[in-house]
Amino acid sequence: MEATITPTTLQSATTAADLKKAEKTAYENNKLHKRLCRQVGQAIGDFNMIEDGDKVMVCLSGGKDSYALLDILMTLRERAPIHFDIVAVNLDQKQPNFPAHVLPEYLEKLGVPYHIENQDTYSIVKRVIPEGKTTCSLCSRLRRGILYRVADELGATKIALGHHRDDILETFFLNMFFGAKIKGMPAKLQSDDGKHIVIRPLAYVKESDTERYAELKQFPIIPCDLCGSQENLQRKQIKGLMREWEKKFPGRVENIFSALSTVVPSHLMDRTRFDFAGLAATGVADPDGDIAFDEEPCATPAAESTIIRLHADD
Ligand code: SF4
């Protein structure tokens, strides 16, 4: 099903200037939809996320990202050369004021098979975690276990989550800054119970694009602070840092993201990933090998443009 984006403003534009503006908005919106489809299709292909005959369980929280994920996957399914099924799943954790009617109404209208799982994890978390302590880790653990069980019951072969590029980068920095690890959030992984494959088809999508898409499609967003837990402060700071980089140093965030798929273990320090102890000269020159005495930085084109811009700003 091709999503047709026809802003109502286009129909209601009265003056020539209005019409031009409305046409430009419609053009930008179509570009955004195409970009999302292209990036999600690319991630699915690169990581072989979805195969013929798969039943993909799309986890829907009511936030902008999971709505975008479901919407784009439904578009791609219509165009895909393979057959796969989609089932949308929401876990109603019985948080206070959770508007339980919103998702079923939306999903009915969309005509997609869905399942709402009702489990009062909110009360469990409140009972077990002392007041003032962070509840997210137990809450996520409970949620994960329930979703794996539901995937089994529904016969889902893949579990799709709505994490995007910025979530992946934030996790990468959090792990590095606070966990002393080079570790991100994979686009595809085996679940920790070893029974499921979890996929993140929005892995190449920028958060600002899911924000714009959610506005454009008027998704009925459910607020994510109903549990009363504060947003992780460290994640918030990293998000702010990345937004500042995007403004000040175009290309930097893209370069960091590309770096996640261009790892050179021989030029890091992890002895379990590279046999430094057994390293011996082969006598064969390697053009990509030792550049230890070369001038820094070893700029890529995008990094170079940042450096040039930096100097121009001096
Ligand atoms: S923010 Fe609330 S709902 Fe989300 S993981 Fe934390 S405790 Fe659970």
Residues whose N, C-alpha, C, O or C-beta is under 5 A from the ligand:
A	BS01	SF4	T135 C136 C139 S140 C224 C227 S229
